[in-house]
Amino acid sequence: METKHILSSFDDDLKKLNDNLLKLSNGALNNFDSCINNFGTQDIVEIEKVINGDKILDELDDKVQKIGFEIIALRAPQAADLRRVIVALKIATIFERIGDYSRNISNRTKLLIDLKYSDLPGVNIGKMGQKTLTMIEDVIESYRNEDDKLAVKVRNSDVKIDKMHTQYYLEIVASMQRNKKLAPTGAHLLFIAKNIERVADYVTDIAEQVYFLVNGKVLSDERPKADESSFIIPD
Protein backbone atom coordinates (compact mmCIF):
# COMPACT_ATOMS: atom_id res chain seq x y z
CA MET A 1 0.00 0.00 0.00
CA GLU A 2 3.01 2.33 0.39
CA THR A 3 3.90 2.45 -3.33
CA LYS A 4 3.49 6.03 -4.59
CA HIS A 5 2.29 6.91 -8.06
CA ILE A 6 3.07 9.90 -10.25
CA LEU A 7 -0.55 11.03 -9.90
CA SER A 8 -1.40 11.56 -6.24
CA SER A 9 -5.07 11.25 -7.18
CA PHE A 10 -4.39 7.58 -8.06
CA ASP A 11 -3.08 7.00 -4.54
CA ASP A 12 -6.13 8.81 -3.18
CA ASP A 13 -8.42 6.49 -5.14
CA LEU A 14 -6.65 3.38 -3.86
CA LYS A 15 -6.82 4.70 -0.30
CA LYS A 16 -10.53 5.39 -0.66
CA LEU A 17 -11.03 1.86 -1.96
CA ASN A 18 -9.08 0.36 0.92
CA ASP A 19 -10.75 2.52 3.59
CA ASN A 20 -14.23 1.57 2.45
CA LEU A 21 -13.30 -2.10 2.24
CA LEU A 22 -12.00 -2.02 5.82
CA LYS A 23 -15.18 -0.26 6.92
CA LEU A 24 -17.19 -3.03 5.26
CA SER A 25 -15.03 -5.76 6.81
CA ASN A 26 -15.40 -4.30 10.30
CA GLY A 27 -19.14 -3.94 9.79
CA ALA A 28 -19.39 -7.60 8.80
CA LEU A 29 -17.27 -8.55 11.82
CA ASN A 30 -19.48 -6.56 14.19
CA ASN A 31 -22.69 -7.99 12.73
CA PHE A 32 -21.44 -11.55 13.04
CA ASP A 33 -20.20 -10.91 16.59
CA SER A 34 -23.60 -9.51 17.51
CA CYS A 35 -25.59 -12.32 15.93
CA ILE A 36 -23.59 -14.93 17.87
CA ASN A 37 -23.97 -13.03 21.14
CA ASN A 38 -27.69 -12.51 20.47
CA PHE A 39 -28.13 -16.23 19.95
CA GLY A 40 -27.21 -16.65 23.62
CA THR A 41 -28.85 -13.57 25.11
CA GLN A 42 -32.00 -13.75 22.94
CA ASP A 43 -32.20 -9.93 23.03
CA ILE A 44 -34.82 -9.18 20.39
CA VAL A 45 -33.85 -5.49 20.12
CA GLU A 46 -30.22 -6.36 19.34
CA ILE A 47 -31.33 -9.10 16.96
CA GLU A 48 -33.37 -6.57 14.98
CA LYS A 49 -30.33 -4.25 14.82
CA VAL A 50 -28.33 -6.95 13.05
CA ILE A 51 -31.16 -7.70 10.63
CA ASN A 52 -31.69 -4.03 9.76
CA GLY A 53 -27.95 -3.28 9.74
CA ASP A 54 -27.36 -5.62 6.81
CA LYS A 55 -28.49 -2.82 4.47
CA ILE A 56 -25.47 -0.77 5.52
CA LEU A 57 -23.15 -3.57 4.44
CA ASP A 58 -24.95 -3.83 1.10
CA GLU A 59 -24.41 -0.11 0.54
CA LEU A 60 -20.72 -0.32 1.47
CA ASP A 61 -20.23 -3.23 -0.92
CA ASP A 62 -21.88 -1.20 -3.69
CA LYS A 63 -19.55 1.70 -2.88
CA VAL A 64 -16.43 -0.48 -3.02
CA GLN A 65 -17.54 -1.97 -6.34
CA LYS A 66 -18.17 1.51 -7.78
CA ILE A 67 -14.79 2.85 -6.66
CA GLY A 68 -12.99 -0.26 -7.91
CA PHE A 69 -14.53 -0.20 -11.38
CA GLU A 70 -13.89 3.54 -11.67
CA ILE A 71 -10.20 2.94 -10.89
CA ILE A 72 -10.03 0.25 -13.58
CA ALA A 73 -11.81 2.43 -16.13
CA LEU A 74 -10.00 5.72 -15.43
CA ARG A 75 -6.57 4.64 -14.15
CA ALA A 76 -5.97 1.46 -16.16
CA PRO A 77 -3.98 -0.10 -13.29
CA GLN A 78 -1.28 -2.62 -14.09
CA ALA A 79 0.40 -5.54 -12.29
CA ALA A 80 0.25 -5.16 -8.48
CA ASP A 81 -2.18 -2.24 -8.65
CA LEU A 82 -4.63 -4.21 -10.77
CA ARG A 83 -4.26 -7.19 -8.45
CA ARG A 84 -5.02 -4.97 -5.47
CA VAL A 85 -8.21 -3.63 -7.02
CA ILE A 86 -9.47 -7.03 -8.15
CA VAL A 87 -8.78 -8.56 -4.73
CA ALA A 88 -10.60 -5.68 -3.02
CA LEU A 89 -13.67 -6.23 -5.22
CA LYS A 90 -13.71 -9.97 -4.49
CA ILE A 91 -13.19 -9.54 -0.76
CA ALA A 92 -15.91 -6.91 -0.53
CA THR A 93 -18.44 -9.28 -2.07
CA ILE A 94 -17.45 -12.00 0.41
CA PHE A 95 -17.83 -9.71 3.42
CA GLU A 96 -21.25 -8.68 2.15
CA ARG A 97 -22.20 -12.36 2.04
CA ILE A 98 -20.98 -12.82 5.61
CA GLY A 99 -23.37 -10.03 6.52
CA ASP A 100 -26.18 -11.93 4.81
CA TYR A 101 -25.43 -15.01 6.90
CA SER A 102 -25.45 -12.91 10.08
CA ARG A 103 -28.90 -11.68 9.11
CA ASN A 104 -30.05 -15.24 8.40
CA ILE A 105 -28.78 -16.46 11.76
CA SER A 106 -30.58 -13.58 13.44
CA ASN A 107 -33.86 -14.39 11.70
CA ARG A 108 -33.66 -17.99 12.85
CA THR A 109 -32.74 -16.91 16.37
CA LYS A 110 -36.00 -14.93 16.45
CA LEU A 111 -37.88 -18.08 15.51
CA LEU A 112 -36.06 -20.08 18.19
CA ILE A 113 -37.18 -17.53 20.77
CA ASP A 114 -40.77 -18.15 19.69
CA LEU A 115 -40.12 -21.88 20.08
CA LYS A 116 -38.74 -21.25 23.60
CA TYR A 117 -35.38 -22.76 22.67
CA SER A 118 -33.19 -24.34 25.36
CA ASP A 119 -29.73 -25.87 24.91
CA LEU A 120 -29.42 -29.35 23.45
CA PRO A 121 -26.83 -31.71 25.01
CA GLY A 122 -23.50 -31.64 23.20
CA VAL A 123 -24.45 -28.66 21.02
CA ASN A 124 -22.61 -25.39 21.74
CA ILE A 125 -23.40 -23.16 18.77
CA GLY A 126 -21.87 -20.19 20.57
CA LYS A 127 -18.47 -21.87 20.79
CA MET A 128 -18.48 -22.59 17.07
CA GLY A 129 -19.48 -18.99 16.41
CA GLN A 130 -16.72 -17.57 18.60
CA LYS A 131 -14.04 -19.62 16.83
CA THR A 132 -15.35 -18.39 13.49
CA LEU A 133 -15.35 -14.82 14.82
CA THR A 134 -11.65 -15.19 15.65
CA MET A 135 -11.04 -16.31 12.07
CA ILE A 136 -12.75 -13.15 10.79
CA GLU A 137 -10.69 -10.94 13.11
CA ASP A 138 -7.47 -12.62 11.98
CA VAL A 139 -8.25 -12.45 8.28
CA ILE A 140 -8.99 -8.71 8.53
CA GLU A 141 -5.64 -8.26 10.28
CA SER A 142 -3.93 -10.32 7.58
CA TYR A 143 -5.40 -8.07 4.88
CA ARG A 144 -4.60 -4.84 6.71
CA ASN A 145 -0.98 -5.86 7.30
CA GLU A 146 -0.59 -7.92 4.11
CA ASP A 147 0.44 -10.84 6.29
CA ASP A 148 0.40 -13.92 4.08
CA LYS A 149 1.54 -16.22 6.91
CA LEU A 150 -1.45 -15.24 9.04
CA ALA A 151 -3.67 -15.70 5.99
CA VAL A 152 -2.45 -19.28 5.57
CA LYS A 153 -2.99 -19.91 9.29
CA VAL A 154 -6.59 -18.67 8.99
CA ARG A 155 -7.19 -20.79 5.89
CA ASN A 156 -5.96 -23.93 7.65
CA SER A 157 -7.96 -23.29 10.84
CA ASP A 158 -11.23 -23.85 8.97
CA VAL A 159 -10.83 -27.58 9.55
CA LYS A 160 -11.69 -27.02 13.23
CA ILE A 161 -15.02 -25.46 12.27
CA ASP A 162 -15.71 -28.34 9.88
CA LYS A 163 -15.22 -30.86 12.69
CA MET A 164 -17.46 -28.91 15.06
CA HIS A 165 -20.18 -28.67 12.43
CA THR A 166 -20.11 -32.41 11.83
CA GLN A 167 -20.30 -33.07 15.58
CA TYR A 168 -23.22 -30.68 16.07
CA TYR A 169 -25.04 -32.10 13.07
CA LEU A 170 -24.92 -35.56 14.62
CA GLU A 171 -25.95 -34.32 18.07
CA ILE A 172 -28.86 -32.25 16.77
CA VAL A 173 -30.20 -35.06 14.60
CA ALA A 174 -29.87 -37.49 17.52
CA SER A 175 -31.86 -35.14 19.75
CA MET A 176 -34.57 -34.84 17.11
CA GLN A 177 -34.75 -38.63 16.83
CA ARG A 178 -35.05 -39.04 20.60
CA ASN A 179 -37.75 -36.41 20.92
CA LYS A 180 -39.88 -35.63 17.87
CA LYS A 181 -41.11 -32.43 19.51
CA LEU A 182 -37.60 -31.02 19.11
CA ALA A 183 -37.80 -31.28 15.32
CA PRO A 184 -38.72 -27.59 14.69
CA THR A 185 -35.99 -26.38 17.04
CA GLY A 186 -33.48 -28.85 15.64
CA ALA A 187 -34.19 -27.78 12.08
CA HIS A 188 -33.36 -24.15 12.86
CA LEU A 189 -30.24 -25.17 14.77
CA LEU A 190 -29.06 -27.21 11.81
CA PHE A 191 -29.44 -24.17 9.55
CA ILE A 192 -27.66 -21.87 12.03
CA ALA A 193 -24.75 -24.30 12.42
CA LYS A 194 -24.49 -24.61 8.64
CA ASN A 195 -24.59 -20.82 8.25
CA ILE A 196 -21.66 -20.49 10.65
CA GLU A 197 -19.75 -23.21 8.81
CA ARG A 198 -20.34 -21.36 5.54
CA VAL A 199 -19.09 -18.10 7.06
CA ALA A 200 -15.86 -19.91 8.00
CA ASP A 201 -15.60 -21.15 4.41
CA TYR A 202 -15.97 -17.57 3.17
CA VAL A 203 -13.24 -16.45 5.56
CA THR A 204 -10.89 -19.03 4.05
CA ASP A 205 -11.71 -17.57 0.62
CA ILE A 206 -10.68 -14.13 1.87
CA ALA A 207 -7.46 -15.59 3.31
CA GLU A 208 -6.64 -17.08 -0.09
CA GLN A 209 -7.25 -13.69 -1.73
CA VAL A 210 -4.86 -12.06 0.76
CA TYR A 211 -2.21 -14.63 -0.10
CA PHE A 212 -2.71 -13.88 -3.80
CA LEU A 213 -2.50 -10.14 -3.12
CA VAL A 214 0.85 -10.50 -1.35
CA ASN A 215 2.47 -13.16 -3.53
CA GLY A 216 0.86 -12.76 -6.94
CA LYS A 217 0.08 -16.46 -7.09
CA VAL A 218 -2.76 -18.68 -5.96
CA LEU A 219 -2.46 -20.69 -2.76
CA SER A 220 -2.70 -24.46 -3.20
CA ASP A 221 -6.32 -25.61 -3.47
CA GLU A 222 -5.59 -28.62 -1.27
CA ARG A 223 -6.78 -27.01 1.94
CA PRO A 224 -7.77 -29.14 4.96
CA LYS A 225 -11.45 -30.09 5.02
CA ALA A 226 -13.31 -32.14 7.62
CA ASP A 227 -17.03 -31.42 7.30
CA GLU A 228 -18.65 -34.83 6.79
CA SER A 229 -22.26 -33.82 7.46
CA SER A 230 -23.18 -34.09 3.79
CA PHE A 231 -22.07 -37.71 3.68
CA ILE A 232 -23.60 -39.02 6.91
CA ILE A 233 -26.85 -40.97 6.97
CA PRO A 234 -28.18 -40.89 10.57
CA ASP A 235 -29.10 -44.22 12.14
Summary of the structure (lengths in Angstrom):
residues: 235
radius of gyration: 19.6
end to end distance: 54.3
largest distance: 69.3
contacts: 771
relative contact order: 0.13
helix: 82%
strand: 0%
